[in-house]
Amino acid sequence: FCPQRAMQDGLLYERPLAHGPIVRIRRTSEVGLSPVTAVLEIERRAGTARAARGMPPALLRCEADSETEALALLEPNARDDATVARLMHDRGLR
């Protein structure tokens, strides 16, 4: 997790899954705007040349009063492999 990168792309949380993809929570609203909009997304192309192209699919979205609140809403889902797998399956990504 790189704080400089987080400032540039709104990254609030990131972790790898055991089988390769990366789970992220990213702010999608402009800095300073309220409410804060954030997504839990899965980067299935992590570690490949294609990883930098396009936006990864969002598994969940939320609106909150702050980045901290948005992170609190989405992070429990991002930390749980079974929940991430279910969300991916529900969206036909796995």
C-alpha positions as CSV (number, residue, x, y, z in Angstrom):
1,F,0.0,0.0,0.0
2,C,1.6,3.3,-1.2
3,P,0.2,6.5,0.5
4,Q,1.3,8.6,-2.6
5,R,-0.7,6.4,-4.9
6,A,-3.6,6.5,-2.5
7,M,-3.7,10.3,-2.8
8,Q,-3.7,10.1,-6.6
9,D,-6.4,7.4,-7.2
10,G,-8.4,7.5,-3.9
11,L,-7.2,4.2,-2.7
12,L,-8.4,3.5,0.9
13,Y,-7.6,-0.2,1.3
14,E,-5.9,-2.9,-0.7
15,R,-5.0,-6.5,-0.1
16,P,-4.2,-9.5,-2.3
17,L,-6.3,-12.7,-2.4
18,A,-4.5,-16.0,-2.2
19,H,-5.3,-16.9,-5.8
20,G,-4.0,-13.6,-7.3
21,P,-6.6,-10.9,-7.6
22,I,-6.4,-7.8,-5.5
23,V,-9.3,-6.4,-3.4
24,R,-9.5,-2.6,-3.1
25,I,-11.6,0.0,-1.6
26,R,-11.4,3.2,-3.6
27,R,-13.0,6.6,-3.3
28,T,-14.8,7.5,-6.5
29,S,-16.0,10.9,-5.6
30,E,-13.8,14.0,-5.8
31,V,-11.6,14.9,-2.9
32,G,-13.5,17.2,-0.5
33,L,-17.0,16.4,-1.8
34,S,-19.6,15.1,0.5
35,P,-21.1,12.6,0.5
36,V,-18.0,10.4,-0.2
37,T,-18.7,7.7,-2.7
38,A,-16.6,4.6,-2.6
39,V,-16.4,1.1,-4.2
40,L,-15.1,-2.3,-3.2
41,E,-13.5,-3.6,-6.4
42,I,-11.6,-6.7,-7.5
43,E,-8.5,-6.3,-9.7
44,R,-8.4,-9.7,-11.5
45,R,-5.5,-8.6,-13.7
46,A,-3.1,-7.9,-10.9
47,G,0.5,-8.4,-11.8
48,T,-0.1,-8.4,-15.6
49,A,0.5,-5.8,-18.2
50,R,-3.3,-5.3,-18.6
51,A,-3.7,-4.3,-14.9
52,A,-3.3,-0.6,-15.6
53,R,-6.0,-0.5,-18.3
54,G,-9.7,0.2,-17.5
55,M,-11.5,0.1,-14.2
56,P,-11.9,-3.1,-12.2
57,P,-15.4,-4.3,-11.6
58,A,-17.1,-2.9,-8.5
59,L,-18.5,-5.5,-6.1
60,L,-20.2,-3.0,-3.7
61,R,-20.7,0.8,-3.6
62,C,-21.5,3.1,-0.7
63,E,-22.0,6.7,0.2
64,A,-20.9,8.1,3.5
65,D,-20.1,11.3,5.3
66,S,-16.3,10.7,5.2
67,E,-13.7,8.4,3.8
68,T,-13.3,6.9,7.3
69,E,-17.0,6.0,7.4
70,A,-17.0,4.6,3.8
71,L,-14.0,2.5,4.7
72,A,-15.8,1.3,7.9
73,L,-18.8,0.3,5.8
74,L,-16.9,-1.6,3.1
75,E,-13.8,-3.0,4.9
76,P,-15.5,-5.9,6.7
77,N,-16.5,-7.3,3.3
78,A,-13.1,-6.7,1.8
79,R,-11.4,-8.5,4.6
80,D,-13.5,-11.7,4.3
81,D,-12.4,-14.0,1.5
82,A,-15.8,-15.9,1.5
83,T,-17.7,-12.6,1.1
84,V,-15.5,-11.5,-1.8
85,A,-15.9,-14.9,-3.5
86,R,-19.7,-14.7,-3.1
87,L,-19.8,-11.1,-4.4
88,M,-17.7,-12.2,-7.4
89,H,-19.9,-15.2,-8.0
90,D,-23.1,-13.1,-7.8
91,R,-21.8,-10.8,-10.5
92,G,-20.6,-13.6,-12.7
93,L,-16.9,-12.8,-12.2
94,R,-15.9,-16.2,-11.0
